[in-house]
């Protein structure tokens, strides 16, 4: 069972937790290490990674170069195929066979692709596991912060009963129930009951408060907003962090792989080193995508579907500007070689697509079906503004990113060429 730890939100950045970062640091040259950090200590690198950023730092770029250009990170292969192989072997172990269902359920075929399935596969890919862990604490964090805000707002009103509630809230904020409600169902019930009594009382007395100034009117509006933030909390079990973790992580691939890894260590029957190595590589693959996502300010993951024609693949999503979204799909197909799809969506339903193929015959095949693609996109409510297809013979310049520069005039199309 995965339990929440105080440092859970930062573990994807630590080398002893994130295997990809550990590998990158081990592969860095002395010059790269010099560029990565001052004082040559790991803490400075981690501190840099943990800070929210609006642009990539020099250290980010150095790590990106290591991750993208070192051959060791290009040998992960087809994630779903490797997962299938591991599961086939583990099914032969009686102690493990009943526990493999969540991972088996994650092996969705590309033939079953639809919008809900796509969303589910991306959400449960493991890349967002730490985010799910952090979200398990949000209910308690929201309640505490909202109560603190209410206490300050009520103290600023000109109403005696409201001020008295502010004093009572000040005392309640020191009550142990707020610390225990995330772990103990009895404390959670007490907190929910207190919150409901508070909101009922405030809704009763708010109409009696007559704001004299514009500032007082804004305070009343803020109190009403805080009440709305508290009203959804009606079920004590939704405050329990462990139950939230189990709900969020039940289908998460990384969490299931970590559980499985722990199970393997407890088996009395030895498991082959090959199986343990493959399991470790699957987790490292997810770690790699997590780190790549963070460094490149994107959401990057392996191709999350089972497809016999695929050798390996990845997806990357990014929001570059307000209401402009970009997606890059990189595939290595068994028959047609490499294809990179670069897409940009803006104004809600305006889509531009570029396809970069390794083989000219594949380019011709795509072009033969462009009319069908346009028709399907239109049926889905998407307007294909432009669809361009290039092959390796048409340009010697290699594209490295799906995302146009900030100063590019988007409506003229993004001219990334192979």
ChimeraX attribute file (.defattr): number of C-alpha atoms within 10 A of each C-alpha:
attribute: neighborCount
match mode: 1-to-1
recipient: residues
	/A:1	11
	/A:2	13
	/A:3	11
	/A:4	16
	/A:5	10
	/A:6	9
	/A:7	9
	/A:8	14
	/A:9	17
	/A:10	15
	/A:11	14
	/A:12	23
	/A:13	22
	/A:14	17
	/A:15	17
	/A:16	12
	/A:17	14
	/A:18	20
	/A:19	22
	/A:20	27
	/A:21	25
	/A:22	14
	/A:23	18
	/A:24	21
	/A:25	19
	/A:26	11
	/A:27	15
	/A:28	19
	/A:29	12
	/A:30	10
	/A:31	8
	/A:32	16
	/A:33	21
	/A:34	14
	/A:35	17
	/A:36	24
	/A:37	18
	/A:38	12
	/A:39	10
	/A:40	13
	/A:41	12
	/A:42	15
	/A:43	13
	/A:44	15
	/A:45	20
	/A:46	16
	/A:47	11
	/A:48	15
	/A:49	20
	/A:50	14
	/A:51	8
	/A:52	9
	/A:53	12
	/A:54	7
	/A:55	10
	/A:56	14
	/A:57	13
	/A:58	12
	/A:59	20
	/A:60	21
	/A:61	15
	/A:62	17
	/A:63	23
	/A:64	19
	/A:65	14
	/A:66	21
	/A:67	24
	/A:68	12
	/A:69	11
	/A:70	13
	/A:71	9
	/A:72	13
	/A:73	17
	/A:74	12
	/A:75	11
	/A:76	17
	/A:77	18
	/A:78	21
	/A:79	23
	/A:80	21
	/A:81	18
	/A:82	16
	/A:83	20
	/A:84	15
	/A:85	14
	/A:86	18
	/A:87	19
	/A:88	14
	/A:89	13
	/A:90	19
	/A:91	14
	/A:92	10
	/A:93	13
	/A:94	9
	/A:95	14
	/A:96	16
	/A:97	14
	/A:98	10
	/A:99	16
	/A:100	16
	/A:101	13
	/A:102	15
	/A:103	20
	/A:104	14
	/A:105	10
	/A:106	20
	/A:107	17
	/A:108	17
	/A:109	14
	/A:110	14
	/A:111	9
	/A:112	11
	/A:113	13
	/A:114	10
	/A:115	9
	/A:116	8
	/A:117	15
	/A:118	16
	/A:119	12
	/A:120	15
	/A:121	21
	/A:122	20
	/A:123	17
	/A:124	22
	/A:125	21
	/A:126	26
	/A:127	26
	/A:128	20
	/A:129	24
	/A:130	20
	/A:131	13
	/A:132	21
	/A:133	23
	/A:134	19
	/A:135	16
	/A:136	25
	/A:137	18
	/A:138	15
	/A:139	18
	/A:140	22
	/A:141	14
	/A:142	14
	/A:143	20
	/A:144	16
	/A:145	13
	/A:146	17
	/A:147	22
	/A:148	16
	/A:149	15
	/A:150	23
	/A:151	24
	/A:152	17
	/A:153	20
	/A:154	24
	/A:155	16
	/A:156	16
	/A:157	20
	/A:158	14
	/A:159	16
	/A:160	12
	/A:161	17
	/A:162	21
	/A:163	18
	/A:164	14
	/A:165	18
	/A:166	23
	/A:167	15
	/A:168	12
	/A:169	19
	/A:170	16
	/A:171	11
	/A:172	17
	/A:173	16
	/A:174	10
	/A:175	11
	/A:176	10
	/A:177	17
	/A:178	18
	/A:179	15
	/A:180	16
	/A:181	22
	/A:182	24
	/A:183	15
	/A:184	17
	/A:185	16
	/A:186	13
	/A:187	20
	/A:188	24
	/A:189	18
	/A:190	15
	/A:191	23
	/A:192	21
	/A:193	15
	/A:194	13
	/A:195	19
	/A:196	18
	/A:197	11
	/A:198	17
	/A:199	16
	/A:200	13
	/A:201	14
	/A:202	18
	/A:203	13
	/A:204	10
	/A:205	12
	/A:206	16
	/A:207	9
	/A:208	10
	/A:209	16
	/A:210	13
	/A:211	15
	/A:212	9
	/A:213	9
	/A:214	8
	/A:215	12
	/A:216	17
	/A:217	15
	/A:218	13
	/A:219	19
	/A:220	20
	/A:221	13
	/A:222	16
	/A:223	22
	/A:224	16
	/A:225	13
	/A:226	19
	/A:227	21
	/A:228	12
	/A:229	14
	/A:230	20
	/A:231	13
	/A:232	10
	/A:233	20
	/A:234	15
	/A:235	12
	/A:236	19
	/A:237	20
	/A:238	17
	/A:239	28
	/A:240	22
	/A:241	24
	/A:242	21
	/A:243	15
	/A:244	21
	/A:245	21
	/A:246	17
	/A:247	13
	/A:248	19
	/A:249	22
	/A:250	14
	/A:251	21
	/A:252	25
	/A:253	26
	/A:254	24
	/A:255	23
	/A:256	21
	/A:257	20
	/A:258	16
	/A:259	14
	/A:260	17
	/A:261	15
	/A:262	12
	/A:263	13
	/A:264	18
	/A:265	12
	/A:266	9
	/A:267	12
	/A:268	8
	/A:269	10
	/A:270	9
	/A:271	14
	/A:272	9
	/A:273	9
	/A:274	10
	/A:275	16
	/A:276	14
	/A:277	11
	/A:278	16
	/A:279	21
	/A:280	15
	/A:281	20
	/A:282	22
	/A:283	21
	/A:284	21
	/A:285	25
	/A:286	26
	/A:287	23
	/A:288	26
	/A:289	23
	/A:290	25
	/A:291	26
	/A:292	23
	/A:293	19
	/A:294	21
	/A:295	20
	/A:296	16
	/A:297	19
	/A:298	19
	/A:299	20
	/A:300	25
	/A:301	25
	/A:302	25
	/A:303	22
	/A:304	23
	/A:305	24
	/A:306	20
	/A:307	18
	/A:308	11
	/A:309	11
	/A:310	20
	/A:311	17
	/A:312	22
	/A:313	21
	/A:314	18
	/A:315	19
	/A:316	22
	/A:317	20
	/A:318	19
	/A:319	16
	/A:320	16
	/A:321	10
	/A:322	8
	/A:323	10
	/A:324	15
	/A:325	18
	/A:326	22
	/A:327	22
	/A:328	22
	/A:329	20
	/A:330	20
	/A:331	21
	/A:332	19
	/A:333	16
	/A:334	12
	/A:335	11
	/A:336	17
	/A:337	14
	/A:338	19
	/A:339	21
	/A:340	22
	/A:341	18
	/A:342	23
	/A:343	21
	/A:344	25
	/A:345	20
	/A:346	16
	/A:347	10
	/A:348	12
	/A:349	16
	/A:350	16
	/A:351	19
	/A:352	21
	/A:353	20
	/A:354	22
	/A:355	22
	/A:356	25
	/A:357	24
	/A:358	18
	/A:359	17
	/A:360	16
	/A:361	12
	/A:362	19
	/A:363	19
	/A:364	15
	/A:365	10
	/A:366	15
	/A:367	15
	/A:368	11
	/A:369	10
	/A:370	15
	/A:371	11
	/A:372	11
	/A:373	15
	/A:374	17
	/A:375	13
	/A:376	13
	/A:377	15
	/A:378	13
	/A:379	10
	/A:380	10
	/A:381	11
	/A:382	16
	/A:383	17
	/A:384	18
	/A:385	14
	/A:386	14
	/A:387	17
	/A:388	16
	/A:389	18
	/A:390	21
	/A:391	20
	/A:392	16
	/A:393	11
	/A:394	11
	/A:395	11
	/A:396	10
	/A:397	10
	/A:398	11
	/A:399	13
	/A:400	9
	/A:401	12
	/A:402	21
	/A:403	20
	/A:404	16
	/A:405	11
	/A:406	9
	/A:407	6
	/A:408	11
	/A:409	10
	/A:410	15
	/A:411	10
	/A:412	8
	/A:413	17
	/A:414	19
	/A:415	12
	/A:416	19
	/A:417	19
	/A:418	20
